Amino acid sequence: MIYLALSIICSVTVGVLLKLAKRYEIDVMQAVTWNYLFAIVLSAVFFKPNLGDISMGSISWVFPALGILLPSIFLFQGIAVRQAGLARTDIAQRLSLFISLCAAYFLFNDSFDRLKYVGLIFGFAAIIFTMYRKSEGVSSKKSWLYLLLVFVGFGVIDVLLKLVSQITVMPFTTSLFVIFCICFVLSLAYILYLASIKKTKLQLINFICGCVLGFFNFGNILFYLKAHQAMSENPSTVFATMNMGVIIAGSFIGIVLFKERLTKLNYLGLVLALAAIILITLSKLHAV
């Protein structure tokens, strides 16, 4: 569970940094691009990947898929917030847990007992209640499309990261290095396109913010993969605990740091999320 806790902390920190980026007019796409460059450096320094392990035969289709999806999801998320509002976007992101759990059951042969079923029911209720917000009147005819992209995108990324943790032809740290490289190359090509065609300025502040973002994004993915490796027989536990843990930690940060107001339903959702995590944890211990 320590890896999940560290992944949740890093994930929430990434969210906080992205929220502050809007306040300080940071170009998110540029920051995301440099974040992957910094993640590559961290991977090279701490993991010392053996480049000899990398060959065309060892490159799984999962790598380019994540290389496209990881930076793309930042763009979809940003558009969804503008078109559909922050609350509805958050709901779509957290409800992607449905995709992860379906994969855990049908693809990874995860076992579900009564405690886990009850915990998941509590968890789904927690997601809905915690993310509920009164409508702020932000809408768009195409908002449903961007919400769908967020929903599917985060769900598929969770499943693909689980697949990466199962790859044995090369160390998972080397796999992570390759994925970061693909993400950086594709993101760099995109911001260079914006700079040359759209005349977007490349600014130093975006590079600095990207390095900070990269540190926590690196930690988030690293510890998430380690959690899947440590609990390889219980992928649903990792999927569910990660999502609900982010809800609890994110809500706490929102209340304390950003002075966000919660409704009675939001507080009920937090209690249900905590209960869900306890039940799912007990399920894992009972299975052992």
N, C-alpha and C positions, 0 to 999 in steps of 0.2 A: 504493500500500500504506500510505502514511502515514495516510490517512483511516481505514483498517481498524484500524491500530494504536491510533489515538486512540479509536475507537469501542469497541474491546476494553477499553482502560483504563477508560473511563467505565462500561461495562457491568459489569465486575468490581467497581468501586467501589460501584455501586448494590447489587450483591449483598451486599457487605460491610456496607453501611449497613442493609440489611434484616435481616441476621443480627444486627447489634448492636441493632436495634430490639427484638427479642424479649428480649434480655438486659436492656435498660433499660426494658422495659414500655411501649414507644411504641405508640400506636394506629396500625397500619399504614395503615388506610383513610383516616384523617384526614391522615396524612403524605402519602399518595399524592394526595389531593385538593389540598392546598396545594402540592405539587410541580408540579402542572399550572398553578396560578396563577403560580408563580414562572417556569415555562417560558414562559408567555404574556408576562410582563414582559420576559424576556430576548429573546424573539422581537421584541417591539416596539422595544426599545432598539437591538439589533444589526442587525436586518434592515430596520427601518422599512417594514413591509409597506404597500403602497398599497391601502387599503381599497376604493378604486374598482374594483380588479380583481376584487373579490368580488361575485358575483351568483348568483342561483339557477341560471342556465345554466352557470356555471363550477364549481359544486359537484358533484364527482363522488360517486358512491355509495360510493367508497372512504373518503371522509372520515367519514361517520357510522359506517361499519363499524369503522374504527379507533378512533373516539371511544367506541364501546361496548367493543371488545375490549381496548384497552390498559389501562384501569383494571380491567376484569373479570378479566384474567389474573392480576392480583395476588391477587384473592380466591380464584380457583381454585387457585393455587399454594399459598396459605396453608392451605386446607382439605386439599389433597392431602398436604402435609407432616404435618398432624395425623392424617390417616386412614391414609396408606400409608407414612409415614416419609420422611425427607429424601433418602436414597439413591435410592429408587425414583422419587421426584419428579424429581430431577436427571436420572436416566436418561431419563424420559419427555420432559423439556424438550429435552435434547440430541438425542434420536432424532427430534425434529421436523424435523431436517435432511433426513430422507427426503422430507417434503412439499415443502420448498424446492427440492430437487434435481429432483424430478419436475416441478415447475412450471418450473424453468429449462430442462429438456429439452423438455417438451411445449407450454408456453405461450410461452416467450421464445426458442425456437429456438437454444438454446445448443449449441455444438459440444463434443463429448467426444472426446479422443484417448486414446492408451494411457496416457500419463503421468497424465492426470486420472482415468481409470478406476482405475489402481493406487493413486493417492493417495486416492481416495474409499473404496476397499476398506480401506486402512490406517486411514483416518479413522473408519469405522464400527467397526472393531475397537478403535480407540483409545477411542471413546466408551464401549463396553461395558466394557473393561478398566479405564479410568480411574474410571468411576463405580461400579464394583463395590464393594459393602460387604457384610459379613456381616449376616444378618438380625438385627434388634434386637427382633423380636417385636411390632412395631407393625402392626396390620392392621385391616381393616374389610371388611364384606361389600360396601360401596359404594366401596371404595378404587379399584377398577378404573375406575369412572366418572370420578372426579376425575383420575386419571392420564391417562385418555383425553382429558379436556378440556384438560389441560396440553399434551399431545402435539399435539392438533389446533390449539389456540389459538396456541401459539408458531409453529407452521408457517405458519398462515394469516396471522399478523401479518407474518412475513418476506416473504411473497408480496405482501401489500397494500402494504408499504413500497416494494417494487420497483415496483409499479404507480404509486405516488405520484411516484417519481423520473422516470417517463415522461410525466407530465402536462405539457402545453405551454401550456394556455390561461391559466395564471398561473404566476408564479415559484414554484419549489418551496419557497422560504422562506415565501411567503404561504400555500401549502398547509399547511405545518407549523404556522403560526400558527392557521389555521382548525381543524386537528385538535386542537391543544392546547385551544382554546376549547371545543370540543365535549366533550372529555374532562373539563375542569373543571366545566362546567355539569352534566353527568350525575353526576359524583362528588360535587359539592356537594349535589345533590338527594338523593343516597343518604345522606350523613352527616347532613343535616338531618332526614331521615326517621328515622334511628337516634336522633338527639337528641330528637325530639319523641315518637316512639312507644316506643322502647326505653330512653329516658332516659339515653342515652350522653352523657357530659360532653365538651364541646369544650375542649381544653386548649392553652395557649400553647406548651408544649414540643413538641406535635405539629406546630404551625405552623412553628416554628423548624427542626425536623428535616425537614419537608416542603420548606422552602426549600433546604436543603443537598442533599436528594435531587433536587430539581428541577434544580439546576445540572448534576449529572452525568447525569441522565436526558435532559436537553436535549442535552447533548453527545453522548450515546450515539446518539440518533436522528438528530441533525444529521449527524454524521460517517458514520453508516451509510448515509444517503441520498446523501451526497457520494461515498461509495465506489461505490455503485451507478451514479451518474452518470459517475464517472471510468472505471469498468470496465463500461460498459453492454453490451458484447458478451460479457462473461463473468460472468453472474449467479451461476453455480454456484461460481465462485472466491470471490465475496463471501460466499455462503451458507456454504460449507464452511470457509473460513479464519476467519470470524467465530466459528462454533461451536467449532472446535478451538482457536482462539486463546484463547477464554474458558476452555476446559478447562485449558489449560496455565497461564495466568495465575492462574486461580482456585485451582488446586491448589497453586501456589507460595505464594500468599497464605495458604491454609489451613494449610500446613506451617509457615510462618514466623510468621504473626500469631496463628493460633488453635491452633497446636501439634497439628494433626490428624495422625494416623498413617496412612501408606499401606502397602498390601500390595505384594508383589512384582508382582502383576498390575496394580496401580495405576501403578507405575513403568514397567512395560512399556507401558501405555496412553499415558503421557506421551511416551515415545520414539516410539511409532507416530504420535501426533498431530503431533509435530515433523516426522517424516519425511513425513507426509501433506501438511503445509503446504508443505514444500520442493518436493515433487513437483508439487503444484497450481500453485505459483508458477512452476516451470520450464515447466509446460505453457502458462501464459499467455505467458511470454517466447518460447517456441518458436513460438506462434501468431503473435506479432508479427513 
